[in-house]
Amino acid sequence: MSIVWVHEDAITLNHPVFWTAGPAVQPIFIWDTEEHDRRAYSLKRRVFIYECAHDLDIPIYAGRPCEILPVLAAGETIYTAGTPNLYVLDVVADLRKSHDVTVVDAPQLAHIPANTDTGRFFRFWNRAKKSALTHSSENQIETATAP
Amino acid sequence: MVSLLDSLPPGLAKPCALKRLEKSGRDKVVSRVKDISPGLADSDVIISEIRGGRKAADQCLAHLNPAKYGSTRNHLDGAVTRLSPYIRHGVVNITDVRDTALDISSAKDSEKFIQQLSWREYWQRLYKEFPRNIWQDVEPYKTGFSPDDYQDNLPRDIAEGRTGIASIDGFIDELLTTGYIHNHARLYLAGYVCHWRRIKWQAGAAWFLTHLLDGDPASNNLSWQWVASTFSHKPYYFNLENIAKFSGDTVDTRIETNRPLAGTYEELYARLFPNLEPKK
C-alpha cells in the first residue's frame, strides 16, 4: 500500500502530493523525537506540531522515518511533499535505495525566469511581483490542478 | 484514502501508531508530547496559547485585512496576521493565503502583505539552492569585525531574558512564553544580540529556532544574516526612539531602564562599529 509521508513542513491533506498519489494511499505522520532533540525544539514547539498533526486525524507513529516508512510501504511507492529541509531530503535519499519515492512540490507564489539574479530580495521581487500579485485562478502559469 | 495498514513483508515488525487522543483536552496533548519526547528537559514546561491545526489557522485567516496590514505592519500592535506558524508548517498553503488576500482587497492594497509572503518564498528558494549552507555566512560581515570577534554561544542572561534592558527583556519574555513575536521585535532582538553583544548570528538563530512556532532554517537564519550584515550591505541596528515609535504603550521604553539602546543613530553607530568610518 502506498504511503504519503506527512512531514513537519506540510502538515496538511490539502497538498498536490495527494492529487498525484490518488485516493488509495495512507497518509501518516511520524513523530521523530530524536530529530526534535537535535533541533532543540522547546515543548511549546512540539505541542504546536503535534496539534497540527493530530488535527488531520491520520495515524501518528513515533520513531525514525527511515525505519518506519519502508516497513509500512512494503515496497510500494512512498509520496511526500517537496521541501528544502535537509532532514527530509536525507530521509528521501535513504528511502530511494529501496523504494520508489515521489516528491511533489506545492505551487509557488511567484514565477520568475530561471536565470534571475536573486542575490538580494528586491531583485527577486521586481521579477516576481506581477505573478505574486495575481490570483491563482487567473495565473496562467500555474500548472497544479485539482483531481 | 484507505484507513489501515495490513500487508507487511514477512519478518518485519509492524510499527504501531500511537493511540488517538480525544479531540478535546489540551492537557492530554501536552502529556502525550512529554511522553513521546524523553529528551525534553524537565524544566521546559511552557505551552503557548497559540494552538496548532487548520481551525486555528482559519481563525487567523478570517481576521486578515491586507490593506490595514500594509499601513500598520511595522507597529508591534499592528494588524499582523499571526499566520506564520501555520504557513511554516504547511497547514495553510502560501498561495491560498495570497488568494484569500486578493479576494478581500485589490492587488494594490494587498501588495505589502503579499510582498511579505514573498520574503518567505525568497528565503525558501535560496535554501533549496544551497541546503547544506544554511548555517554558513553568505558574505563577510560589514561591521568592521571578523567572525572571530564574535562570541560563539548565547549568554544565559539573554537566553533567560535577564539582560537588564527592559524592552529587550520584554521581547525575550514574549518569545519564551508564546513562541511568537512581531517581526520588528525579532529585528530588535537580533540587532541587540549581534551588535550590542557581538555574538555570532548562528547562536541567536538557533535560540529562535528553539522557541519560535514559525521557526524554519531559511527565513530565520537568512533574516539573522540580514541583520548581522552577512547577507546585506550593512548591519541592521536601531535605537530606543525607534522602539518607542513602533511599540506605543506596549513596551517599557523609558531611558532609565534601556540606557544601552539610547542615543542618536550616529552615536550608536560609532559605539557599535568603531572600526568603520563615522556615520555622517
Interface residues (C-beta under 8 A of the other chain):
Chain A: M1 E8 D9 A10 I11 T12 N14 H15 P23 A24 V25 Q26 P27 I28 W31 T33 E34 H36 D37 R39 A40 Y41 S42 L43 K44 R45 R46 V47 F48 I49 Y50 E51 C52 A53 H54 D55 D57 P59 I60 Y61 A62 G63 E67 I68 V71 L72 A74 G75 A81 P84 N85 L86 L89 A106 P107 Q108 L109 A110 T118 F121 F124 W125 A128 K129 A132 L133 T134 H135 S136 S137 E142
Chain B: M1 V2 S3 L4 L5 D6 S7 L8 P9 L12 A13 K14 P15 C16 A17 L18 R20 L21 V29 V30 R32 V33 K34 I36 S37 P38 G39 L40 D44 V45 I46 I47 S48 I50 R51 G52 G53 R54 K55 P85 Y86 R88 H89 G90 V91 V92 N93 I94 T95 D96 R98 D99 L102 D103 A107 S110 E111 I114 Q115 L117 S118 W119 E121 Y122 Q124 R125 L126 Y127 K128 P131 R132 I134 T178 G179 A206 L209 T210 H211 L212 L213 G215 D216 P217 A218
